[in-house]
């Protein structure tokens, strides 16, 4: 798309669509304007008559720093987004699947860069042997040569790759890995880079099958987790903290995606330079070329805001983001604004699960997640094949309080079965819940509004989710009470919370850092990483291990349950995948 000049921007009230992406529309799935894109150009001057067809369905309000799109039909508001930034974030996640792996022309500007040797042998010809006796090939298009060698061929200690992989996911610190294997620290880091590259290739080869698979109904859960990186120098003792968003399949436990809030293709200094060169800060936020990434002005603005600004005041509160004076932006990699991270994450899932029938999202109570799902899965929502629920529970319960909650839940189930002895126990539970909660006495529209705005306590819980409360955004009032109760029963964050818990327990550098009273809110962790890119590498490595190698109590891995593997994968299968 050609660059929009400042003069052109004055004629636009909203950003233009980019690569077919436009997320500026009403996010209320019960509104006639849901999915109807707002007009990008300004209307002619003068107030139209009330019965005029020239009246816009939306109005734009708010300050120039935070434009708000208001639906004239239902009154729901949403923050105006850059469509270009949304597409860029989605494309960043898609790169792991889009680029074919295998031996190919290494010239990124060559037309053969995306054509592997195995599937396009006519694009290359043999060109002798390298020093290790492996065949060399030359590209017919640009004449670049490359060797068809395995990634571990030049490693002098390739036999230690498996050991490093195993120790890394067994919560052994980097220094201890070097001590156990007898390798120096640099070699350990080099091997982690190699393992990371192999995991990327292996997982991409498997997950490229997902868009073509018949997945049936999918129950997904999404949450976020914070990660901290130690300050790189003592001169500026401020930690680097960012988030990662992950989505798991509730039926199989397979972690479909885990995306950290970090783009390693840039650095913050490079972003600031690019922002200054194109005068990005003179443009409205949604019209900026680099609206997706944090710059130093964003950091300074966040620090100057009063503390109460960070409290969510509406459902779509994505900006400004929380930032404190004891944190700094990373030197390696650039931080992505959390709202664009979320929308890009859900658009990636839409691409990955294109053939799923009905999809139910269970979301943590992070502001902005429901609207990000509805903006990305609008086609499913319009045909009534999407449910979006936000769940909260008491995360500070002790083990005794959790056990008491389970006992109360079991007593309530027994009462339900006693009250309705002639139907299936599960139906008895749901019927009793509808009676006790009052949802069964509400009309369809009343129930829909109540679930969306107030929510309901759901009493039948497991030990990991005491005090479960659910808000359902997609009840249109047309389904029966039992159907809605079944949706509420299935809402859970168990699988994604289990994945995040396993990360803390399995990767030493990602364990939650302890707080020290003498350092106030500053944190430093002995085993913590100093480079932000290590967080992304370890997340990719552990997701591969979690999905394909680690077996559950049933003897199966999540990849086996979802249909991406026939049996448990060995460490060697990943390390020497070609």
GILIN-V412248 format. One record per helix or strand of 3 or more residues. SS is the DSSP state (hx for helix, st for strand). FROM is the first residue (numbers start at 1). LEN is the number of residues. If there is no record, write none. Layout:
# GILIN-V412248
ss & from & len
SS & FROM & LEN
SS & FROM & LEN
This chain:
# GILIN-V412248
ss & from & len
hx & 6 & 5
st & 58 & 4
st & 68 & 4
st & 77 & 3
hx & 83 & 16
hx & 111 & 4
hx & 121 & 3
st & 124 & 6
st & 135 & 5
st & 145 & 3
hx & 158 & 11
hx & 174 & 8
hx & 185 & 23
hx & 210 & 3
st & 216 & 14
st & 239 & 11
st & 255 & 6
hx & 268 & 10
hx & 280 & 3
hx & 285 & 3
hx & 296 & 9
hx & 307 & 4
st & 334 & 3
hx & 338 & 15
st & 356 & 9
hx & 369 & 8
hx & 378 & 5
st & 386 & 7
hx & 399 & 21
hx & 425 & 13
hx & 439 & 3
hx & 444 & 10
st & 469 & 4
hx & 481 & 10
hx & 494 & 13
hx & 508 & 3
hx & 517 & 3
hx & 533 & 17
hx & 558 & 5
hx & 571 & 5
